[in-house]
Amino acid sequence: MKVVKFGGSSVASGEQFRKVANIIERDSQRKIVIVSAPGKRYNDDVKTTDLLITLAESVTTDGYDQEIFNAIIKRYEEIVRDLSLHTELIDEVRMSLEDAIDRYRHQQARLLDVLKSSGENNNAKLMAAYLASLGYEVSYVSPQEAGMMVTDEPGNAQILPESYELLAKLKERSGILVIPGFFGYSHEGHIVTFPRGGSDITGSIVAAGVDADEYENFTDVDSIYCVNPLMVNNPCELKELTYREMRELAYSGFSVFHDEALQPVVEKGIPVCVKNTNRPEAPGTCIVAERKLNGQPVIGIASDNGFCSLNVSKYLMNRELGFGRRLLAILEDEGISYEHTPSGIDNMSVIIRCERFMNGKEERIMQRIRTELEVDQIHIERDLAMIMVVGEGMNRAVGIAAKATKALAEAGVNLKMINQGSSEVSMMFGVEVNDVHKAVNCLYKAYF
């Protein structure tokens, strides 16, 4: 059995629905289908999920943005009419949105979750109807029916362990099962969404639950590239990489795969194959537990913007018992997670995503560090980008860091930070945002 997930661009139009049906038809093992909300049909298009978020934000006690509402309905209407499905499906979409707004008008977090999830939910119903019209035995299965039980944290659902036993029962059902991605149900009966990109998470959870032979993730590229093709011309395609390598690259900006989505399949050892809906004959990229290194220590380079560095200095910091713990406890009190903590004997830096310093948290944290830790200096450095160099073979190769620093120096890139994890699967470099494109290109030339 294979679990097959189709991303937003793969289910954005009637034409794409036909491609999905052809892909399912080619392999009888593709029994469980996970669908996203309709994505972009062209470069300047707007994703349905973004429209739904805008709609949720427009809801007041008096009404909502009718123009946005109509735009959402139109997206589904175009798919229904293109595929010659029953027009009652359009009415169902309209009623589901109106019901959600009426029911949760005064509960903003719940309203946002229900409206966001409707993108996947309604698209799954359309997909099931379309496959049925082609003569397949097919069932739409809601996440609640499937057993997708999650924590009751709006916008940040976490799967509950009991779900896997419930999901295993899906193996007993006949025909093709179509399940919407991105959300589950809490014990309180609420719809709760995973973090953005959560359809990947749903697919991974379901694959683990049914102990699938393979989890196929269909998107709009032939394979995963060793570097963002928008930053480097004609980069190398990756035929195979490990779970650890993919996790590092996804965290650092690879948009092909959500960085939290691998955990369930990693625990079960289920291989993941990333393929192109528009060119399903292409071999794609397989993500596996182990691979042959083939003499190439570095497999990929990823970058991400939006970081800042909280820099703290205090003389004899290294002799002050518990200093680091107390600093991080202040961040914990404000609900802020950190990314990295490079340090010296008298200084310590904490790399944080800038978005986490909202709602006055920055001022409170700075003041607490000054008064509670009695530091000599404290300042925040902004506009940082993090570049990750990743590869299972790095820990066995000599001169990996030297090659990077030499390339960056020759390109005139000022290094703000360098950090290597104990696993030695990755090495991270901090640079100014304005230098990230130049830095990625020079590293690519150095390693590839």
N, C-alpha and C positions, 0 to 999 in steps of 0.2 A: 504493500500500500504506500502511495505517495500522498503527502499533503502539499497542495499547490496554492501559493499566495500570489495574487495579481495586484500590483501597485496601482496608484491613481491614474497614471498615464495609460496603463493597460486596459482600463475600464472607463475611459473618458468619453466614449461615443459609441454609437451603434456599430460603426466599422470595427472598433477595438473589441466589442463584444463578440463579433464574428470570429476574430482571430483567437479569442479565448476559447470559443467553442471548438475550433479546429485543433487547438493544442490539446484540449481534453480528449477529443476523439482519437488522437494519434496514440494515446497510451492508456490502456484499460486500468492501469494501476493508479491513475489519478482520480482517487475516490472522494477526497475532501478538498473543497475549493474555498479559500479565504479571499474575500474581496475588499478593496479599499473604496473610498468615496470617489466619484468622478474627479480626475485630476485635470491637468492642463491639456487642451487639444492643440495648442500652438504656443509659441514663446510668450506672447503678451496676454495669454488667457489667465483667468483667475480660478484657483482651485475651489471646488465646492465647499471644502472645509473652511476656507477663508471667508467665503460668503456666509456660511452658517455662523461663524464667530461674529462677523459684523452684524448679522441679524440679531443675535443674542444681546449684543451690546446696545442695540437700538431699542430694545423692549422697555417700555415704561408702563405706568398704570393706565395710560390713555391709548396706547397702541404700539406700533412698531414700524420699521421702515418698509413700506409696501413695495418699493422699487426693488430692494434687495430680495424680499420674499418672492416676488415674481421672477427674478433672475434665477433663483434656486429651482423653482418649479419648472422653468423653461429648460434647464439642463436635463432634467429627467424626462420632460415631455419630448425633447428631441430624440432621446434614446428610444423611448417607447414607440414613437411614430416611425422612426427609421427601421425598427425591427418588426413593425406591424403587430405589436402586442396590444392587448386589450387596453383601451383608454381609461378603464376603471382604475388602472394602476396609478395614473396621474392624480386622480381624485384621492386615492389612498395616501399618496405622498403629501398632498395639500392638507388633508385632514390630520395627518400625524404631526405636521409642523404646527398647525393651529391648536391642536390639543396640548402639545408640549408648552406652547406659549401661555395658554390659559391656565394650565395646571401649575406652572413654576414661575409665573410672572414675578412673584415677590421673593423668589429664592434664586439669586443670581448665579451662584455656583452650580446648583442643580440644573438650572435652565441651560447654562453653557454646556454642561456635560450631555444633557439629553439632545440638544440641538446638534452638537458636534457629532455625536454617535449616529444621528439620523442619516448622515451622509453615507456611511457604510451600510447601515441597516436597510435603507430603501434601495440602495444599489444591489445588495444581496438578493432582495426580493425580485428585482428586475432580472437579475442574472438567472435565478431559479426559474422564473416564468419563461425566459427566452430558451433555456436548455430544454424545458418541458415542451415548448412549441416545436422543437426539433425532433421530438420523439424519445428523449431520454427519460429514464426513471430518475427523478430528481426531487429533493426536498430542501426547502429553506429551513434552516435550523437556527433559532435565536441563541445567543450566548447563554441565556438562562436555561433553555432546554438542553443545551449541550453540556452544561455543568461548569461554565466559566464563572466561578465564584471568586470575588476579589474583595480587598479591603475597602472600607467606605471613606475614601479620600478623594474628593472631586478633583479630576484632572491628574491624579497621581496614583491610580489603582495599582495594587500589587496582588499577584495571584495567590490564592490560598492553597495550601498543600492538598487539601481534600479534593480539589478540582480534578486532579490527575486521575483519581479513581473513577470519578463521574465521567470524565472525557473518554476513558478507556471503553466505555459501553458503546461509543459511536462505531466501534469495529463490528458490532453485531447488526448494524443497520445495512440495508441493501440500497443499491443505487448510488447516485452522486449526491453528496451533501454540500450545500452552499451555506457558509457561515460568515456573517459580517465580522470584520476585524475591528480593532481599536477599543473595544469596551467589554465589560463584564457586568455582573450584578452582585451587589452586596447582600448580606444576610437580611438587611433591612428592606430589601426589595428595590433599591435604587440602582439606576444605570450609572456606572462610574467608568470614565475613560482612562486608558493608559496615557503616559506621556506622549507628546506629539511624535508621530511616526509609529504609533502603537500597533498598526496592523501587522507589522513585522513581528511584534511581540506575540500577538494572537496566533499567528501561523506557527511560531516556534513552540508555543505552549501546547497547541493542538497536536503538532507532530510528536512531541514528547508524550502527550497523554495517550495517543493511540499506538505509540511505539512504531512510528512509520519507518519504512526502509530508507526514505529520503525526503527531505524538505526542499521543494523547488520554489524559488523566489523569482517571479517574473517581473521585469522592469523594462526600461527603454534603452538599455545599452547591451552590447554583445557580451561584455565581461567586465570584471573589475580591473581597473588599470592601476599601474604601480604609482601613479600620481594623477592628480586632477587634470583631465584633458583640456580644461579651460585655462590652465596655467602653463602647460607644456604641450608643444605640438607633437602629435603622434606618439604618445607614450606607450611603453610596453604593456601588453595585456598579460594578466596573470591567469594561468590555467589552474593553479592550485595554491592554496595557502592554509595555514592552520587557524584553529579557533582563536588562539592567543594573538596571532598576527592581525586577524580581522577585528578583534576587540580593540586592539590598540589603534588601528587605523580608523575604525568607525568613531571611536571617542574623539579622535583628533580632526574630524571634519569630513571623512568619507561619507557621502550622503547616500550611497547605495544601500547601506544596511544600518538599521537603528542599533545604537551601541548597547542597548539593554536586551536586545532580542536573542542573543546567542545562548544565554545561560541554560534554558531548558533543554536545548538540543545538545549542548556540551555535556551535560550531566548524563544524558542517555547515549552519547556517542553517535548521534544521527548526522550523517553528512548533509551539507547544505549545498545546493547548486543554484547559482545566480544566472538567469538566462534572459534573453531578449524576446519579448512578446512579438515584436515586429520581425524578428529573424530567429524563430525557435530552432532552426536547424543548426545554428551556431553552437559550439560546444559549451560556451559559458565558462564560469569559474566555480570550482568546487572548494568548499571549506571543510576541512577534515581535521581529525585529531593530530595526525602526524603526516609529514611529507618528506620526500627526498630533497636535500638542500641543493644538489647539483652545482656546488661551488659558488653560489651567489649568496653572500651573507646578508645583503640588504634586499628586501622584497618590495618595500613600498615607502613612500614619503607622503605625509598628510600635513595639512595646516589648518588652523582655526584662529579666528580673531576674537576680540571682545574680552581680553583678559587684563587684569591689573595686578600689580605687585604691592602688597603691604609690607613695607620694609621697616624693621625695628632694630635699633642699635642700643647696646648697654655694655659698659665696660665690665669685664669678668662675668659675662652672661653664662659662659660654659661652666662656671663653678656654682651657679645659683640653682639649687635643686628644685626641679619642677617648673622651671620657667616656661619651657615649651608647652607643657601640659596646661598651665594656667592661661597662656596666650590662646591656645586652641579652644579652651573651655569658654572663653569670652565669645568666640565665633559661634560655638555650639549654642550658647544662650540666646543668640540672635537668629538661630536657625540657618546658619550659613555653613555649607560644606566647602572644603578647600580642595585644590587640585594638586599642588606640590608645595614642599617646604624646604627649599635649599637653604643652607645655613653655614655660618662660620663660627669662630670662637666667641666673637663679640657681637654678632649680628644674625638675624634670622629673617627670612622673607617668606611670605605666604602668598602663593599664586591663587587668585580667586577670579571667577567670572564676574565681570563688572555688573551684570544684571542683578546680582545677589546683594548689591549695596544700595538697594532702593529703600524708600520710605523712612529716611532718617537713620538707617542702620549704620551708615558710615560714620556719622558724627558721634553716635553713641559708642561705637567700638573704639574710635580714636581716643575719646575721653577716658574710657575705662582703662585702656592700655596705659595711658599717661599716668593715671592716678593709682591704679592697682599694681602695676608692674614697675613704676618709677623708672621708665626708660630714659636714656639720654636723647635719643632722636627717634622720630617716627614720621614717615611720609608715604604717600601712595603714588606709585608710578603707573600712569595710564597708557592706553593705546598700544598694548602689547599683543603680539601674535605668537602662538606656540607652533613649532614645527616638529613633527615626530618622524624620526627615521626608525623603521621597523624591520626586523628580520630574525628568524630563529637561529641563523648561523652567526650572528654578531658576536656571541660569547666565545666563539672558537676562532675568530679572525683577529689578527693584529692590525692596528692602525686605522680602525673605523672612525674613531673620534678625530684623529689627526687629519684624516682625509677631509672630514667635514669642516673643521676649523680653518684648514688651509684654503678650501674652496670659498668659504664665507669671507675670509680676509682678503683674498684676491678680488672678490666681487665688491669689496668696500662695504660689507654688511657688519654693523656693530652688534656684537653678541651681548645680550642683556643677562642671559642665564643659560647654563647647561646643566642637565640633570639626567642621570642614567639610573633606571630602576635596578633592583637587586636581581631580577630575573634575567637581565641583560637581553631582553627581547626588543627593547626600544631605547632610544636616546632622544631627549627632548632639548630643543633650543628655543630660547626666547629672543625675539627680535622686535623692532618697532614695526607697527602695522604697515608703514610706508615702504618697508624693505622686504615684505613677505614674498612678493612675486619674484623679485630678484634672488632672494635666498633659496626658494624652492627650485628655481631653474639651475642655479649653480650646484646645488646638492644633487639634482638629477643627473647633471653632466658628470659629476664626480663619481657617482655610484653606478650609473647605467650606461 
